[in-house]
Amino acid sequence: MTAAKKNSYQVEELAVITDSEIKGNKKLEVDNARGIEESLANSVTFADQKEYLIQALKSEAAVIVSSYQICEELDLEIKAEKTFLLTDNPRRVYAQIADLLTPRPYASGEISEKAVIDDSVKLSENLSIHPGVVIAENVEIAENTILAPGVIIGPDVKIGSNCLLHPGVIIERGTIIEDEVIIQSGAVIGSDGFGFATDESGHHKIPQQGNVIIESEVEIGANVTIDRGASGPTIIRKGSKLDNLIQIGHNVEVGEESLLVAHTGVAGSTKLGRRVTLGGQSGVVGHIKLADNTTAAARAMVTSPTNKGDFISGAPAQSHREALKEQAYLRRLPKYIDKIKKLEKKLEELENK
């Protein structure tokens, strides 16, 4: 759940929110979170490795998020000149703090007179709707959601609370977006799937009558396209994160907390389990299922179902270990070819005697 944001926080407040332990001045007030090199006198920074902690101690930062283990590895006595927030997962805690201290972009709290909004639209409280936004009939938008300039919302769309749609996002008809979803610029959600009936006379369009469902806490990168289902929904499950320039085909289901890196493509009716990771430029054929915790390396071409926890790579994708063996054999081929040529020459000499 998104916490209400303030301009600044005392360290003791951050400790409660992030379940961290304070060493130092609990009343110290901070108002920004920055990397070590960019930190200021009122900044929070983090160090999740020994070398970073050494740098952070020399920085301007008032507060360092780190761990007991890293401090012990450095044999560091934690002193009062720096205040520490100690946790088992410094990166995660820093992310929470940075989110609290970073203002939401485009949060005006106003509805622009230059937005075009149908009379049938149901708007909740504290919305930010910017110039150039177009909202069609029978749309519902819950509280604290932000529509940046140029967002287009088609008919019968439902958008939950605390969502952020960046400039130029297009949400097509019937799409359902739950709470705390972020969609970056240029994304198109709910365009027609690639469905055609082909015969001798040509390719005949099959109407795409489904929709798209984006569950809570999903983030969708710039220029992502997610096709509506041919019949029934295309679903992106809770907590999944999609990088830029990704294509999701019709009736695909992306499981909870999955990670899809840039330039991936998933063909129609494929199901990704929970916490599936697709590396950059990987592709998945249609009508298969990838089990929970599957990881496909960059540029993998996945053509068959997987088992839970599989780590696959290559084209076609197979066990990463086997793919590495194949690559090793391929690198040796020139040597083998030379050996074979020498053997052939020797055989020819023997035959000619």
C-alpha positions, 0 to 999 in steps of 0.5 A, spaced: 500 500 500 502 506 498 504 511 504 502 518 504 508 522 502 511 528 506 516 533 504 521 530 510 522 524 515 525 523 522 530 517 522 525 514 527 519 514 522 523 511 517 525 505 522 518 504 523 516 504 516 522 499 514 522 495 520 530 497 521 534 498 527 537 505 528 544 507 530 545 514 531 541 520 531 534 518 531 531 525 531 535 527 525 531 529 519 532 527 512 528 529 505 531 526 499 534 519 497 540 519 493 546 515 490 553 515 494 556 520 490 550 525 489 548 525 496 547 531 500 547 533 508 540 531 508 540 525 504 539 518 505 544 513 501 545 505 502 551 501 502 550 493 500 557 492 499 563 493 503 567 498 498 560 502 497 560 502 505 567 505 505 565 510 500 558 512 504 562 513 510 566 519 506 560 522 503 555 528 505 550 523 506 547 524 513 544 517 513 547 510 511 542 504 510 546 498 511 547 491 514 550 488 521 554 483 516 557 488 512 559 493 518 562 486 521 566 484 515 569 491 515 570 491 523 567 497 523 565 501 530 559 504 528 559 511 531 555 517 531 558 522 526 553 518 521 546 515 523 545 508 520 539 504 519 541 497 519 537 491 516 538 484 512 536 487 506 539 494 505 537 495 497 530 493 499 529 498 505 533 504 501 528 503 495 522 504 500 525 510 503 527 513 496 519 512 494 517 515 500 522 521 499 521 522 491 515 526 489 510 523 484 511 526 478 505 529 475 501 530 481 497 536 481 491 534 484 487 538 479 483 536 473 485 540 467 479 544 463 483 542 457 482 534 458 476 531 454 472 527 459 465 524 457 459 525 462 458 518 464 465 518 467 466 516 474 471 520 478 474 519 485 477 524 489 484 527 489 485 525 481 490 529 477 488 529 470 492 533 465 491 537 459 490 533 452 487 527 456 481 524 453 477 519 457 471 515 453 464 513 456 463 509 462 470 509 465 471 509 472 477 512 476 479 511 483 482 516 488 489 518 487 490 516 480 494 520 475 493 521 468 499 525 465 498 529 458 496 526 452 493 519 456 487 516 452 482 512 455 477 508 451 470 506 453 468 501 459 475 502 462 476 501 470 482 504 473 484 503 480 487 507 486 494 510 486 496 509 479 500 513 474 500 513 467 505 517 464 504 521 457 502 518 451 499 512 454 493 508 451 488 504 454 483 501 450 476 499 451 474 494 457 481 494 460 481 493 467 487 496 471 487 495 479 491 499 484 498 502 484 500 500 477 505 504 473 505 505 466 510 508 462 510 513 456 508 510 449 505 503 452 498 501 448 494 496 453 488 492 449 490 493 442 487 487 438 491 481 438 494 478 432 488 473 430 487 471 422 483 465 419 488 464 413 486 460 406 487 461 399 483 468 398 487 471 404 488 473 411 481 474 414 481 478 421 478 474 427 475 479 432 478 480 438 473 480 443 476 479 450 480 484 454 486 486 458 487 485 466 493 488 469 493 486 477 495 491 482 503 493 483 504 492 476 509 496 472 509 497 465 515 500 461 515 505 455 512 502 448 510 496 451 504 493 447 499 488 451 494 485 446 487 484 448 484 477 448 481 473 442 476 471 447 477 472 455 482 476 458 490 477 457 492 477 464 498 481 467 498 478 475 500 482 481 507 485 482 510 483 475 515 488 472 515 489 464 521 493 461 521 497 455 519 495 448 515 488 450 510 485 446 505 480 450 500 476 445 493 475 446 490 471 452 497 470 455 498 470 462 504 473 466 504 470 473 505 474 479 512 477 480 515 475 474 520 480 471 520 481 463 526 484 460 527 489 454 525 486 447 522 480 450 516 477 446 511 472 448 506 469 443 499 468 444 495 463 449 502 462 453 502 462 461 508 464 465 508 461 472 510 465 478 516 469 478 518 467 471 524 471 469 525 472 461 532 475 459 533 481 454 531 479 447 528 472 449 522 470 446 516 464 448 512 461 442 505 460 443 500 455 447 506 453 452 506 453 460 513 456 463 513 453 470 514 457 477 521 460 477 523 459 470 529 463 468 530 464 461 537 467 459 538 473 454 536 471 447 533 465 449 528 462 444 523 458 448 519 453 444 517 447 449 514 447 457 519 448 463 519 445 469 519 449 476 526 452 477 529 451 470 534 455 468 534 455 460 538 458 454 539 458 447 535 457 441 531 453 441 532 453 449 534 448 453 538 447 460 543 452 461 548 447 462 547 443 456 547 450 452 554 452 455 556 445 453 554 446 446 557 453 445 564 450 448 563 444 442 562 449 437 568 453 439 572 447 438 569 446 431 575 449 427 580 445 430 576 439 429 575 441 422 583 441 421 584 435 424 579 431 420 582 434 414 589 432 416 586 425 417 583 425 410 590 427 407 593 421 411 588 416 409 589 419 401 596 418 402 595 411 405 590 409 399 595 411 394 601 407 396 
